[in-house]
Each structure stands twice: as C-alpha cells, then as structure tokens.
Amino acid sequence: MSAGPGAVVLADVDKSFGDVRALDGIELTVGDGEFVSLIGPSGCGKSTLLRVVADLEQPTAGVVEVAGKSAAQARTDQEYGIAFQQAGLLEWRTVAENVELPLQVHGMAKAERRARAVELLELVGLADFAGSRPSQLSGGMQQRVAIARALAPSPRLLLMDEPFGALDEMTRERMQAELLRIAGETGAAVLFVTHSIPEAVVLADRVVVMSPRPGRITDVVAGRRPARGPAADLDPDDVEDVRESAAFFAAITAVREALRKGDGG
C-alpha cells in the first residue's frame, strides 16, 4: 500500500546494524522537484538514510518509496541518480563514456546513449571535454561529470552525499550554483547530504536537521533556495544575492540552534 505521493516517502523507518541503531522513526516526504538538505553531526545516519533510499541498505522497519515504488523497484527502473563525495570516474573511459555508463549497463543502444551523453555534457558545460580522461579535469569538472552521469537515465530524483565536500570554497560555491541551475532545468528532486550549514541553506527548499545516533529528524527549517523558474532565469548572481541576504543568515542561525537542541545543548 502506498504511503503517499512524492519523489521520496519514508514512513517510520528504522535501521540497525547489529546492536547499533542508526536511524529511528524517520518520517520524511520529498516532493517532486523539491530540494531537501540533510544535516546533522557526524555519525547521525545522514548517509545511511540516503543509502536506504537508494536501496543500498535495507531498512530494519518502515516503508521506503521512491516515485511511488519500492526502493528496490525504483533502483531497477533507474528512478534516481546518485553522486558521492568522490566523483568515482573510470580513468580508462573518456568523459563521454563515463556519462554513458549507466545507460550501457541497462542495454541502451550505442548511438542513443552517445547522443544522451552529448546532451548532458552540454548541460553541465563540458561539451568540449567529451574525449578527455578524468585525470585531465579539475575536481569541480570531475564532479560535473559525476552529476551528468547521475542524470543520464533522466531520473526523477538525485541522491547526493556530500558531492562538494572535497572541493575548495570558491569551486564549491560555483558548483552549488551549477547544481541549482541543473536541478531547475531538469525538474529533478534532490536529497542532499552535507555537513555545511550555509550549503544546506542556500541550496534547499527545506533543511532537515537530524540528531546524534540514533538518527532522528528533530527539526525542519525553511531553506533559501533561489526562486525557481525557467533555468535561464537562474543566474549565479541570484545565488550570491541569497548568500548576502539577512534571511540567509537568519536561516543559518535557525539551523545552528536546531542542531544544538537536537544535540541536547
């Protein structure tokens, strides 16, 4: 029985590893096209929660749905794309071949997947690097390739586990703006794990705050994602304007206070 509509629906989800309880009673819905950030102290279960949604870990109890399907069926149907902190590109494949990989695994014809890779590399601004090897790209460029690969099957949902955590601050801010543009253009929902409060706030429609283990959702704070519209309407200056606004700093304070309360402080 469906737990309700949404790109992701989690109902009373628990996850234990032996005697260690990682997640406790998680209730969360991510709407179509919504950007939700997960934030909390190290070890609180953010990445575990993402892996449960991705069907890489099985919940001990509760309901997990992606695009109205079980997590396992959604994985088979490529309803989501996933990107981690390390881009995880294959050095023996070109940039275009890395983007094509999930399509190749699922049997898409060569000409069709090649055309899709060209389209996606245009989207992430790397069309001129289709024939390059990953080692020839900067860290930020490699992460853009990883995002393009995650988008290859036209997923309804992007799952992102600290994808910009290893980047320098300037590159990270550029990638945040790039991700917002891509999410706006594709219409994909995003579930995004981060340790950075400013990053969580500037990207998200909602910031979900988690407690120390066992991970529980203790608060939800409105994020400051720039107003959505046609992708062409999102300029990097829009993101910078958000970062300089009083509302942005107020939201950071609200998230920080929610983390303190969740930690028992």
C-alpha positions as CSV (number, residue, x, y, z in Angstrom):
1,M,0.0,0.0,0.0
2,S,1.4,3.4,-0.9
3,A,2.4,5.7,1.9
4,G,1.6,8.7,-0.2
5,P,2.8,10.8,-3.1
6,G,6.2,12.3,-3.6
7,A,9.6,11.6,-5.1
8,V,10.6,10.0,-1.8
9,V,8.3,8.8,1.0
10,L,9.8,7.5,4.3
11,A,7.3,6.2,6.9
12,D,8.5,5.2,10.4
13,V,11.9,4.0,9.0
14,D,14.4,2.3,11.4
15,K,17.8,1.0,10.6
16,S,20.1,-1.0,12.9
17,F,23.5,-2.6,12.3
18,G,23.5,-5.4,14.8
19,D,23.0,-3.8,18.2
20,V,23.7,-0.3,16.9
21,R,20.6,1.7,16.0
22,A,21.5,4.1,13.2
23,L,18.0,5.5,12.3
24,D,14.9,5.8,14.5
25,G,11.4,6.5,13.3
26,I,12.3,8.6,10.2
27,E,9.2,10.3,8.6
28,L,10.0,12.3,5.5
29,T,8.4,13.2,2.2
30,V,10.4,14.9,-0.6
31,G,8.0,16.3,-3.2
32,D,8.6,16.3,-7.0
33,G,11.1,18.9,-7.9
34,E,11.9,19.7,-4.3
35,F,15.4,20.2,-2.9
36,V,15.9,18.8,0.6
37,S,19.2,19.0,2.5
38,L,20.0,16.6,5.3
39,I,22.3,18.0,8.0
40,G,23.4,16.7,11.4
41,P,26.5,15.7,13.4
42,S,28.9,13.1,12.1
43,G,27.6,9.6,12.6
44,C,24.0,10.7,12.9
45,G,22.9,8.5,10.0
46,K,22.6,11.0,7.1
47,S,24.5,8.8,4.6
48,T,22.8,5.7,5.9
49,L,19.4,7.3,5.3
50,L,20.5,8.2,1.7
51,R,21.7,4.6,1.2
52,V,18.3,3.3,2.4
53,V,16.5,5.4,-0.1
54,A,18.9,4.2,-2.8
55,D,18.3,0.5,-1.9
56,L,21.9,0.1,-1.0
57,E,20.9,-0.7,2.6
58,Q,17.7,-2.4,3.7
59,P,15.6,-0.7,6.5
60,T,15.1,-2.7,9.7
61,A,11.5,-1.5,9.7
62,G,9.3,1.0,8.0
63,V,8.2,1.9,4.4
64,V,10.6,3.4,1.8
65,E,9.1,4.6,-1.6
66,V,10.7,6.3,-4.5
67,A,8.5,7.6,-7.2
68,G,5.6,5.6,-5.8
69,K,7.6,2.4,-6.0
70,S,9.5,0.2,-3.6
71,A,13.2,1.3,-3.3
72,A,14.2,-1.9,-5.0
73,Q,11.9,-1.4,-7.9
74,A,12.9,2.3,-8.2
75,R,16.6,1.2,-8.4
76,T,15.8,-1.3,-11.2
77,D,13.8,1.3,-13.0
78,Q,16.5,4.0,-12.7
79,E,14.2,6.4,-10.9
80,Y,17.1,8.0,-9.2
81,G,20.7,9.0,-9.9
82,I,23.4,9.2,-7.2
83,A,26.6,11.2,-6.7
84,F,29.1,10.8,-3.8
85,Q,31.9,13.0,-2.4
86,Q,34.4,11.3,-4.8
87,A,33.4,11.5,-8.4
88,G,34.3,7.9,-8.9
89,L,35.0,8.2,-12.6
90,L,36.7,5.4,-14.5
91,E,40.1,6.6,-15.8
92,W,40.1,4.1,-18.7
93,R,36.9,5.6,-20.1
94,T,36.6,9.1,-21.6
95,V,34.4,11.7,-20.1
96,A,31.6,10.8,-22.5
97,E,32.0,7.1,-21.9
98,N,31.7,7.7,-18.1
99,V,28.4,9.5,-18.6
100,E,27.2,6.7,-20.8
101,L,28.0,4.0,-18.3
102,P,24.6,3.6,-16.6
103,L,22.9,3.6,-19.9
104,Q,25.2,1.0,-21.3
105,V,24.7,-1.2,-18.2
106,H,20.9,-1.1,-18.9
107,G,21.4,-2.0,-22.6
108,M,20.7,1.3,-24.4
109,A,21.9,1.3,-28.0
110,K,25.3,2.9,-28.6
111,A,24.0,5.8,-30.8
112,E,21.2,6.6,-28.4
113,R,23.5,6.7,-25.3
114,R,26.1,8.7,-27.1
115,A,23.5,11.3,-28.0
116,R,22.4,11.4,-24.4
117,A,25.9,11.9,-23.2
118,V,26.4,14.9,-25.6
119,E,23.2,16.4,-24.3
120,L,24.2,16.1,-20.7
121,L,27.8,17.4,-21.2
122,E,26.2,20.4,-22.8
123,L,24.0,20.8,-19.8
124,V,27.0,20.7,-17.3
125,G,29.2,22.9,-19.6
126,L,31.7,20.2,-20.5
127,A,30.9,19.5,-24.2
128,D,34.5,20.4,-25.2
129,F,35.9,17.7,-22.8
130,A,33.9,14.7,-24.1
131,G,37.0,12.9,-25.3
132,S,39.2,13.8,-22.3
133,R,40.2,11.4,-19.5
134,P,39.1,12.2,-15.9
135,S,42.6,12.9,-14.8
136,Q,42.8,15.8,-17.2
137,L,39.9,17.6,-15.4
138,S,39.8,19.7,-12.3
139,G,38.0,18.4,-9.2
140,G,35.0,20.6,-9.9
141,M,34.9,19.4,-13.5
142,Q,35.0,15.8,-12.4
143,Q,32.1,16.4,-10.1
144,R,30.1,17.9,-13.0
145,V,30.8,14.7,-15.0
146,A,29.5,12.7,-12.0
147,I,26.4,14.8,-11.9
148,A,25.9,14.3,-15.7
149,R,26.3,10.5,-15.2
150,A,23.7,10.6,-12.4
151,L,21.3,12.4,-14.7
152,A,21.9,10.0,-17.6
153,P,18.7,7.9,-17.1
154,S,16.6,11.1,-16.7
155,P,15.8,10.2,-13.1
156,R,13.0,11.7,-11.1
157,L,15.4,12.1,-8.1
158,L,19.1,12.9,-7.4
159,L,20.7,11.5,-4.3
160,M,23.8,13.4,-3.3
161,D,26.2,12.5,-0.5
162,E,28.5,15.5,0.2
163,P,29.4,15.8,-3.5
164,F,31.3,19.1,-3.0
165,G,32.9,18.2,0.3
166,A,36.4,17.8,-1.2
167,L,36.4,21.0,-3.2
168,D,37.9,24.4,-2.3
169,E,35.4,27.0,-1.2
170,M,35.3,29.0,-4.4
171,T,34.8,25.9,-6.6
172,R,32.2,24.7,-4.1
173,E,30.2,27.9,-4.4
174,R,30.3,27.7,-8.2
175,M,29.2,24.1,-8.1
176,Q,26.3,25.0,-5.8
177,A,25.1,27.5,-8.3
178,E,25.6,24.9,-11.1
179,L,23.6,22.3,-9.2
180,L,20.7,24.7,-8.7
181,R,20.7,25.5,-12.4
182,I,20.7,21.8,-13.4
183,A,18.0,20.9,-10.8
184,G,15.8,23.7,-12.1
185,E,16.3,22.7,-15.7
186,T,15.7,19.0,-15.3
187,G,13.0,19.3,-12.7
188,A,14.6,16.5,-10.6
189,A,14.0,16.4,-6.9
190,V,17.2,16.3,-4.8
191,L,18.1,14.7,-1.5
192,F,21.4,16.2,-0.5
193,V,23.6,15.3,2.5
194,T,26.1,17.9,3.8
195,H,28.0,19.0,6.9
196,S,27.9,22.6,5.8
197,I,25.1,24.8,7.3
198,P,25.5,27.6,4.6
199,E,25.5,25.0,1.8
200,A,22.4,23.3,3.2
201,V,20.6,26.6,3.5
202,V,21.5,28.1,0.1
203,L,20.5,25.0,-1.9
204,A,17.4,23.8,-0.2
205,D,13.7,24.4,-0.1
206,R,13.8,22.6,3.3
207,V,16.7,21.8,5.6
208,V,16.1,18.6,7.6
209,V,18.0,18.5,10.9
210,M,19.0,15.2,12.4
211,S,20.0,14.2,15.9
212,P,23.1,12.3,17.0
213,R,22.8,8.5,16.7
214,P,20.2,7.0,16.6
215,G,19.4,9.5,13.9
216,R,16.0,11.1,14.3
217,I,14.5,14.2,12.5
218,T,14.4,16.8,15.2
219,D,13.5,19.9,13.1
220,V,12.8,21.2,9.6
221,V,14.0,24.7,8.7
222,A,13.0,26.6,5.5
223,G,15.9,26.9,3.2
224,R,16.8,29.9,1.0
225,R,16.9,28.2,-2.5
226,P,16.6,31.0,-5.1
227,A,13.2,31.3,-6.6
228,R,12.6,28.7,-9.3
229,G,11.6,29.4,-12.8
230,P,13.0,28.7,-16.3
231,A,16.6,27.5,-15.9
232,A,17.7,30.5,-17.9
233,D,16.3,32.8,-15.2
234,L,18.8,31.4,-12.6
235,D,21.9,33.5,-12.7
236,P,24.9,32.9,-10.4
237,D,24.2,36.4,-9.1
238,D,20.9,35.2,-7.8
239,V,22.7,32.7,-5.6
240,E,25.1,35.4,-4.4
241,D,22.2,37.7,-3.6
242,V,20.8,34.9,-1.4
243,R,24.2,34.5,0.4
244,E,24.3,38.2,1.2
245,S,20.7,38.4,2.5
246,A,19.5,38.8,6.0
247,A,17.1,35.9,5.5
248,F,20.0,33.7,4.7
249,F,21.9,34.5,7.9
250,A,18.7,34.1,9.9
251,A,18.1,30.6,8.4
252,I,21.7,29.7,9.2
253,T,21.1,30.7,12.8
254,A,17.9,28.7,12.9
255,V,19.6,25.6,11.7
256,R,22.5,26.0,14.1
257,E,20.1,26.4,17.0
258,A,18.1,23.3,15.8
259,L,21.4,21.3,15.8
260,R,22.2,22.5,19.3
261,K,18.8,21.5,20.6
262,G,19.0,18.1,18.8
263,D,22.3,17.5,20.5
264,G,20.8,18.2,23.9
265,G,22.5,21.6,24.2
